[in-house]
């Protein structure tokens, strides 16, 4: 059994929390700027879920995993701008739809899809020590 430090240091989504699962079993919540320790064994899968749309990231634990740090990407402003532009473009294209139901369905679907993609692209999952990650890429599995 080994202890792994989990840290979340994000500015975007700092009010939300991740729910941490180990091998599919809920372990607790991970809040911003609060370090949490979790007991894990080699081969365990840690999963981090966030939000209504169930953003999820899975990481497989290896023998050298000591810490998992979740942070924002450096391109958060560019991602947000892209999200807004795509949503406006889809909205403008949807204005030609005659049915209100189809229009609302298109808008809600576009928002959900773009929101999920934005969340997926806005976080970095860094595994320490980085040297072991560079030498053993199979230590992280992204599903």
N, C-alpha and C positions, 0 to 999 in steps of 0.2 A: 504494500500500500504506500502510495506517495502523495504528498500534498502539492496541489497546484494553486498558485495565486491567480485570481481572476480580477482584472481591473478594467474599468470603463472610464475613459476620459474623453468625453465628447461635448461639443457645444451644441450641435444639432441633435434634437431629440433628447435633450438632457433631462426633461421631466419624465419621460417614459423609462421603463425598466425592461431589462431582458429577463425572461424566465429561463433558468438553466436546467437542462435535462442531462442525466447521465444514463446512457444506454436505454433511453426512452422513459426513464422514471424522473419525475419532477424533483429537483433538489432545492429550489428556492429562487429568489429574485436577485438580480445584479443591478444595483443602482449606480448612478454617476458619481465618480470620485470616492467611492467606498470600496476598499479592497475586500474580497471574499476569498476564503480558502475552501477548496473542495478536495476530498479524498478520492483518488483515482488509481486505477491499475493500468499497466501497459495493455493497449488494445481497446480500452474503453472509448466510447464515442461521446463527446460532449456536444450538446446542441444548445444554441442560443436562439430563443424565439422572441419576437417583439411585435407588438401592435395588433390591431384589428385584422390586418391582412396577412398575419402569420408569416412575417419575414423570418427566415430561419437560416442559420449557418451551422454546419457540423464540422467538428475537428476531432480527428483520431489521435489519442494520446500515445506518445512513444516514450522510450526510456529516458530521454533527455528533456522532455517537456517540463518546464519549471513554472512558466508564467504565460498567461494569455492576456494581451492588452488590446482592448477595443478602442479605436479612435476614429475620428473623421478623416476622410480623404482630403488632400490639399485642394481638390477641385470642387468643393461644395458649392461655391457661388456659380461656377459654370454649369454644374449639374442642375441647380435650381432654375437658372435662366433657361436651360434647355427644356426642363419640365414645363415651365410656364409657356414658352413658345410653342411647344408641341400641343399642349392643351388648348391654347387659343386657336392654332391652326385646325385642329380637329373640330373645335366648336364652330369655326367659320364654315368649314366644309359641311357640318351637320345642319347648318341653317337652311339648306335647300330641302331637307327632309320635311315632307308634308304632315306626317303623323307625329303628334306630340309624344306618344308612347315610345315610338322608335327613336325620336330625338333624345328623350330622357334616358332611354336604355343605352344609347351610344355615348352620351356624356358621362353617365355613371360608370360604364365599362371602361371608358378611356381614363377616367380619373383613377379608378382602382388599379388598372394596369400600370399607368405611369407612376403612381404612388409606390407600388411594389418595386418597380425597376429603380426608382430614385432611392429608396431605402436600401436596396441590394447594393447599389453602386456607391453609397455615401459612407460606408463603414470599412475600415481596415481591421483585420484580425491579425495581430502580430504575435508570433509564438516565440518565447525566449527559451533557451538561447538561440539567437539567430543563426549561429554557425551550424548548429545541428540541422536547422531547417534548410540551409543552403546545401548541405551535403546529403540530406535525406528528405527529398521532396515528398516521398510517400508518407511522411509523418503527418501530413495534413490532407484531409479529403474534403473537398467541397462538393456538396450534393446539390 
